[in-house]
Amino acid sequence: MAVPPEPADTVAGSRIAADVVTVKVVLMGELRRWAGGKREVEVQMPVGSTLQALAGRVAALCGPGFAQRALTKEGAWQPHVAVFINGVQMGELEGTKTVLSGGQVELMLLPTYEGG
């Protein structure tokens, strides 16, 4: 199942290339601290890329501390990181095999907490 695309086909007034997906990654809570204080990063990915491939690109942009805490040794998102693509939780799609499509995608990363 592909990620539902956003309706807009422009970003900041410029046309989006048909073979590229622009992903705005929003970092919340502890994830922001792990990324050196970055609130968001923007990543260009080829159409057809998966969330697994995106995880590696985000880790490269946010640094080794982020990668150690947010990703498994295999490069997948840790279970304590909730991943939403255009408002849909990753688990409702195809997990890390979810294909990025459309011109714009918003990926929101939230830390999850247990206990009470």
Backbone as a chain_set.jsonl record, in Angstrom:
{"seq": "MAVPPEPADTVAGSRIAADVVTVKVVLMGELRRWAGGKREVEVQMPVGSTLQALAGRVAALCGPGFAQRALTKEGAWQPHVAVFINGVQMGELEGTKTVLSGGQVELMLLPTYEGG", "coords": {"N": [[0.848, -1.176, 0.0], [0.649, 2.151, -0.884], [1.722, 5.347, 0.376], [-0.755, 7.757, 1.006], [-0.86, 10.503, -1.18], [-0.178, 14.001, -0.632], [-2.374, 16.689, -1.531], [-1.263, 18.971, -2.812], [0.938, 20.118, -5.429], [3.148, 21.628, -5.37], [5.975, 23.087, -3.731], [6.874, 25.602, -1.629], [6.342, 27.386, -3.731], [7.653, 26.298, -5.948], [7.793, 23.908, -8.582], [7.353, 20.409, -8.094], [9.485, 17.75, -8.835], [8.512, 14.969, -10.804], [9.671, 12.529, -10.262], [10.618, 12.564, -7.726], [10.185, 12.516, -4.226], [9.357, 14.773, -1.792], [10.063, 14.868, 1.519], [8.929, 16.016, 4.515], [10.157, 15.89, 7.62], [9.053, 15.768, 10.811], [10.155, 16.277, 14.018], [9.488, 15.283, 17.251], [9.348, 15.838, 20.825], [11.624, 13.899, 22.732], [12.974, 12.975, 20.508], [13.639, 15.218, 19.058], [15.599, 16.348, 20.704], [17.533, 14.32, 20.551], [18.259, 14.689, 17.945], [19.884, 16.845, 17.97], [18.485, 19.177, 18.521], [17.04, 19.847, 16.277], [13.997, 20.719, 14.776], [12.673, 19.98, 12.51], [13.44, 18.238, 9.464], [14.142, 18.228, 5.981], [13.861, 15.968, 3.359], [14.854, 14.692, 0.246], [13.677, 12.114, -1.688], [13.843, 9.349, -3.98], [10.943, 8.568, -5.944], [9.092, 5.77, -4.968], [10.746, 4.908, -2.997], [11.198, 3.392, 0.231], [9.917, 3.447, 3.649], [11.901, 2.336, 5.187], [14.278, 2.951, 3.771], [14.113, 5.708, 3.99], [14.445, 6.034, 6.731], [17.183, 5.568, 7.095], [18.263, 7.788, 5.708], [17.262, 9.921, 7.23], [18.5, 9.404, 9.683], [21.166, 9.817, 8.942], [21.136, 12.577, 8.508], [20.457, 13.539, 11.023], [22.339, 12.625, 12.809], [24.701, 10.443, 14.641], [23.96, 9.944, 17.344], [21.199, 10.218, 17.309], [20.573, 8.146, 15.52], [21.425, 5.877, 16.997], [19.59, 5.841, 19.09], [17.016, 6.026, 17.936], [16.799, 4.144, 15.896], [16.87, 0.62, 15.074], [19.499, -1.899, 15.131], [19.332, -2.971, 12.63], [18.421, -0.888, 11.17], [15.755, -0.152, 11.158], [12.851, 1.653, 12.421], [12.832, 2.143, 15.924], [10.763, 0.395, 18.344], [9.795, 2.22, 20.23], [9.406, 4.558, 18.877], [6.965, 6.337, 17.414], [5.614, 6.401, 14.223], [4.233, 8.447, 11.813], [2.719, 8.868, 8.697], [1.729, 11.305, 6.623], [-0.309, 11.679, 8.482], [-1.203, 9.09, 9.014], [-0.749, 6.213, 10.928], [2.19, 4.283, 10.816], [1.936, 1.489, 11.204], [-0.612, 0.963, 10.271], [-0.301, 0.946, 7.623], [2.078, -0.422, 5.51], [4.146, -0.842, 7.27], [7.688, -0.63, 7.598], [8.05, -1.195, 4.966], [6.418, 0.407, 3.544], [5.71, 2.33, 0.732], [6.885, 5.401, -0.506], [5.088, 7.89, -2.097], [3.773, 10.303, -4.449], [4.071, 13.91, -4.467], [4.637, 15.341, -2.098], [5.316, 14.439, 1.246], [4.526, 14.095, 4.627], [6.249, 13.216, 7.441], [5.889, 12.3, 10.694], [7.539, 11.966, 13.697], [7.204, 10.572, 16.8], [7.997, 10.169, 20.236], [7.213, 7.297, 22.166], [5.713, 6.41, 25.247], [5.709, 4.318, 28.137], [4.033, 2.999, 31.01], [2.653, 4.231, 34.118]], "CA": [[0.0, 0.0, 0.0], [1.434, 3.377, -0.974], [1.316, 6.449, 1.233], [-1.62, 8.672, 0.267], [-0.147, 11.752, -1.436], [-0.78, 15.279, -0.29], [-2.96, 17.212, -2.752], [-0.472, 20.021, -3.459], [2.046, 19.658, -6.255], [4.22, 22.613, -5.293], [6.575, 23.339, -2.424], [7.453, 26.948, -1.596], [6.186, 28.032, -5.02], [8.368, 25.649, -7.045], [7.204, 22.645, -9.027], [8.016, 19.205, -7.586], [9.816, 16.792, -9.88], [7.64, 13.808, -10.736], [10.4, 11.341, -9.835], [11.159, 12.831, -6.398], [9.254, 12.761, -3.134], [9.901, 15.651, -0.767], [9.549, 14.419, 2.814], [9.162, 16.899, 5.657], [10.208, 15.044, 8.809], [8.817, 16.564, 12.02], [10.707, 15.57, 15.181], [8.802, 15.718, 18.46], [9.821, 15.361, 22.118], [13.018, 13.458, 22.882], [13.59, 12.805, 19.19], [14.225, 16.524, 18.713], [16.849, 16.474, 21.466], [18.48, 13.363, 19.986], [18.675, 15.213, 16.644], [20.634, 18.082, 18.173], [17.584, 20.319, 18.601], [16.33, 20.083, 15.017], [12.541, 20.527, 14.841], [12.3, 19.243, 11.3], [14.399, 18.142, 8.375], [13.509, 17.927, 4.708], [14.636, 14.963, 2.642], [14.407, 14.354, -1.108], [13.817, 10.675, -1.917], [13.261, 8.908, -5.25], [9.625, 7.945, -5.866], [9.214, 4.324, -4.813], [11.554, 4.612, -1.806], [10.427, 2.881, 1.361], [10.198, 4.05, 4.954], [13.192, 1.797, 5.626], [15.314, 3.776, 3.151], [13.992, 7.039, 4.572], [15.017, 5.992, 8.086], [18.628, 5.74, 6.961], [18.558, 9.171, 5.311], [16.98, 10.789, 8.376], [19.566, 9.154, 10.653], [22.382, 10.477, 8.454], [20.975, 14.015, 8.702], [20.281, 13.879, 12.445], [23.537, 12.267, 13.55], [24.832, 9.099, 15.206], [23.196, 9.836, 18.591], [19.812, 9.984, 16.903], [20.506, 6.807, 14.929], [21.55, 4.867, 18.054], [18.394, 5.81, 19.937], [15.759, 5.959, 17.186], [16.776, 3.03, 14.952], [17.431, -0.661, 15.488], [20.763, -2.203, 14.447], [18.993, -3.276, 11.246], [18.045, 0.356, 10.511], [14.311, 0.109, 11.236], [12.484, 2.503, 13.559], [12.667, 1.464, 17.213], [9.355, 0.309, 18.745], [9.377, 3.376, 21.023], [9.232, 5.703, 17.991], [5.722, 6.262, 16.645], [5.842, 6.993, 12.906], [3.003, 8.795, 11.11], [2.953, 9.338, 7.347], [0.533, 12.06, 6.241], [-1.324, 11.486, 9.508], [-1.567, 7.68, 9.165], [0.27, 5.482, 11.675], [2.932, 3.354, 9.967], [1.401, 0.137, 11.371], [-1.844, 0.831, 9.488], [0.115, 0.819, 6.228], [2.897, -1.627, 5.351], [5.319, -0.723, 8.123], [8.883, -0.063, 6.96], [7.98, -1.472, 3.522], [5.524, 1.391, 2.942], [6.33, 3.048, -0.381], [6.622, 6.834, -0.554], [4.64, 8.317, -3.421], [3.237, 11.658, -4.47], [5.099, 14.931, -4.447], [4.959, 15.763, -0.735], [4.957, 13.517, 2.32], [4.925, 14.552, 5.958], [6.547, 12.124, 8.352], [5.982, 12.794, 12.057], [8.132, 11.001, 14.617], [6.847, 10.859, 18.183], [8.436, 9.15, 21.194], [6.11, 6.699, 22.923], [6.065, 6.161, 26.652], [4.93, 3.3, 28.84], [3.981, 3.191, 32.457], [1.443, 4.913, 34.519]], "C": [[0.889, 1.233, 0.0], [0.873, 4.419, -0.014], [0.395, 7.352, 0.434], [-0.914, 10.007, 0.06], [-0.921, 12.954, -0.924], [-1.326, 15.874, -1.583], [-2.095, 18.233, -3.494], [0.63, 19.422, -4.318], [3.147, 20.711, -6.331], [4.715, 22.714, -3.868], [7.237, 24.697, -2.517], [7.444, 27.592, -2.984], [6.914, 27.37, -6.17], [7.74, 24.291, -7.354], [8.024, 21.47, -8.5], [8.289, 18.272, -8.761], [8.986, 15.533, -9.693], [8.34, 12.568, -10.198], [10.996, 11.493, -8.442], [10.023, 13.051, -5.411], [9.972, 13.653, -2.127], [9.244, 15.269, 0.552], [9.931, 15.442, 3.879], [9.049, 16.021, 6.896], [10.106, 15.956, 10.029], [9.247, 15.729, 13.223], [10.084, 16.137, 16.449], [9.507, 15.153, 19.702], [11.3, 15.038, 22.147], [13.727, 13.309, 21.547], [14.247, 14.102, 18.732], [15.556, 16.697, 19.427], [17.913, 15.546, 20.892], [19.044, 13.857, 18.651], [19.406, 16.547, 16.777], [19.77, 19.325, 18.172], [16.829, 20.626, 17.322], [14.841, 19.791, 15.193], [12.049, 19.73, 13.64], [13.464, 19.23, 10.323], [13.614, 17.828, 7.107], [14.433, 17.025, 3.914], [14.016, 14.758, 1.267], [14.697, 12.868, -1.316], [13.267, 10.34, -3.302], [11.87, 8.317, -5.021], [9.825, 6.439, -5.813], [10.096, 3.927, -3.648], [10.639, 4.14, -0.683], [10.742, 3.661, 2.635], [11.523, 3.558, 5.508], [14.331, 2.638, 5.064], [15.296, 5.189, 3.732], [14.607, 7.096, 5.963], [16.524, 6.212, 8.036], [19.022, 7.157, 6.596], [18.348, 10.13, 6.478], [18.078, 10.632, 9.424], [20.861, 9.849, 10.232], [22.316, 11.986, 8.677], [20.951, 14.422, 10.176], [21.434, 13.425, 13.329], [23.51, 10.903, 14.21], [24.066, 8.915, 16.518], [21.73, 9.554, 18.316], [19.662, 8.551, 16.395], [20.553, 5.721, 16.0], [20.27, 4.733, 18.869], [17.101, 5.538, 19.165], [15.651, 4.755, 16.255], [17.339, 1.761, 15.581], [18.763, -0.853, 14.767], [20.537, -2.505, 12.968], [18.56, -2.031, 10.476], [16.56, 0.653, 10.474], [14.026, 1.036, 12.422], [12.321, 1.655, 14.811], [11.176, 1.402, 17.573], [8.876, 1.523, 19.554], [9.285, 4.661, 20.197], [7.956, 5.477, 17.18], [5.917, 7.047, 15.351], [4.493, 7.202, 12.221], [3.362, 9.378, 9.75], [1.665, 9.993, 6.869], [-0.623, 11.777, 7.19], [-1.753, 10.052, 9.759], [-0.428, 6.953, 9.859], [0.872, 4.399, 10.783], [2.367, 1.932, 10.032], [0.107, -0.102, 10.61], [-1.544, 0.709, 7.998], [0.916, -0.47, 6.098], [4.188, -1.542, 6.143], [6.482, -0.104, 7.379], [8.929, -0.326, 5.457], [7.039, -0.509, 2.802], [6.282, 2.206, 1.903], [5.907, 4.511, -0.342], [6.226, 7.219, -1.963], [4.035, 9.706, -3.323], [4.377, 12.654, -4.379], [5.563, 15.312, -3.062], [4.491, 14.713, 0.254], [5.38, 14.169, 3.622], [5.082, 13.337, 6.841], [6.697, 12.735, 9.744], [6.488, 11.666, 12.945], [7.838, 11.443, 16.039], [7.431, 9.78, 19.089], [7.19, 8.591, 21.885], [6.609, 6.372, 24.318], [5.16, 5.092, 27.219], [4.931, 3.625, 30.318], [2.735, 3.948, 32.852], [1.47, 5.394, 35.895]], "O": [[1.799, 1.333, 0.822], [-0.3, 4.375, 0.357], [0.713, 7.692, -0.705], [-0.416, 10.591, 1.023], [-2.145, 12.926, -0.801], [-0.784, 15.587, -2.65], [-2.201, 18.338, -4.716], [1.187, 18.371, -3.999], [3.976, 20.69, -7.241], [3.976, 22.462, -2.917], [8.073, 24.923, -3.392], [8.403, 28.258, -3.373], [6.803, 27.85, -7.298], [7.219, 23.62, -6.462], [9.253, 21.533, -8.466], [7.407, 18.037, -9.588], [8.777, 15.079, -8.568], [7.677, 11.645, -9.724], [11.791, 10.656, -8.014], [9.024, 13.695, -5.73], [11.065, 13.324, -1.666], [8.023, 15.338, 0.691], [11.112, 15.698, 4.113], [7.985, 15.476, 7.189], [10.965, 16.809, 10.251], [8.763, 14.615, 13.421], [10.149, 17.342, 16.69], [10.177, 14.123, 19.632], [12.127, 15.803, 21.65], [14.941, 13.494, 21.459], [15.296, 14.077, 18.089], [16.532, 17.143, 18.825], [19.071, 15.94, 20.76], [20.158, 13.498, 18.267], [19.531, 17.29, 15.803], [20.252, 20.414, 17.859], [16.049, 21.577, 17.284], [14.471, 18.733, 15.703], [11.132, 18.916, 13.745], [14.344, 20.09, 10.355], [12.542, 17.227, 7.167], [15.633, 17.279, 3.807], [12.795, 14.663, 1.138], [15.83, 12.421, -1.139], [12.32, 10.982, -3.756], [11.641, 7.642, -4.018], [10.651, 5.898, -6.549], [10.197, 2.743, -3.328], [9.45, 4.457, -0.66], [11.701, 4.431, 2.691], [12.2, 4.292, 6.229], [15.252, 3.001, 5.796], [16.349, 5.793, 3.938], [15.223, 8.096, 6.331], [17.074, 6.958, 8.846], [20.009, 7.679, 7.115], [19.149, 11.039, 6.695], [18.536, 11.624, 9.992], [21.57, 10.405, 11.071], [23.328, 12.609, 9.0], [21.377, 15.521, 10.528], [21.496, 13.811, 14.497], [22.457, 10.277, 14.331], [23.567, 7.82, 16.778], [21.098, 8.751, 19.004], [18.742, 7.835, 16.79], [19.804, 4.747, 15.924], [19.909, 3.633, 19.288], [16.193, 4.891, 19.686], [14.548, 4.376, 15.86], [18.165, 1.811, 16.492], [19.117, -0.062, 13.893], [21.437, -2.321, 12.148], [18.352, -2.097, 9.264], [16.139, 1.61, 9.825], [14.86, 1.183, 13.316], [11.737, 0.572, 14.762], [10.407, 2.266, 17.15], [7.682, 1.823, 19.564], [9.105, 5.741, 20.759], [7.874, 4.553, 16.371], [6.33, 8.206, 15.372], [3.71, 6.264, 12.067], [4.204, 10.271, 9.654], [0.637, 9.331, 6.726], [-1.772, 11.65, 6.766], [-2.587, 9.809, 10.631], [0.725, 7.056, 9.44], [0.152, 3.688, 10.083], [2.325, 1.242, 9.013], [-0.241, -1.249, 10.331], [-2.435, 0.404, 7.205], [0.455, -1.52, 6.546], [5.208, -2.101, 5.74], [6.298, 0.842, 6.612], [9.753, 0.255, 4.75], [6.877, -0.595, 1.585], [7.372, 2.711, 2.173], [4.73, 4.826, -0.169], [6.939, 6.914, -2.919], [3.815, 10.219, -2.226], [5.534, 12.261, -4.229], [6.747, 15.579, -2.855], [3.399, 14.162, 0.117], [6.471, 14.734, 3.712], [4.165, 12.527, 6.975], [7.549, 13.6, 9.948], [5.943, 10.563, 12.947], [8.182, 12.557, 16.436], [7.37, 8.597, 18.753], [6.236, 9.321, 22.154], [7.79, 6.093, 24.523], [3.997, 4.97, 26.834], [5.733, 4.425, 30.801], [1.88, 4.261, 32.023], [0.499, 5.993, 36.358]]}, "num_chains": 1, "name": "protein.A"}
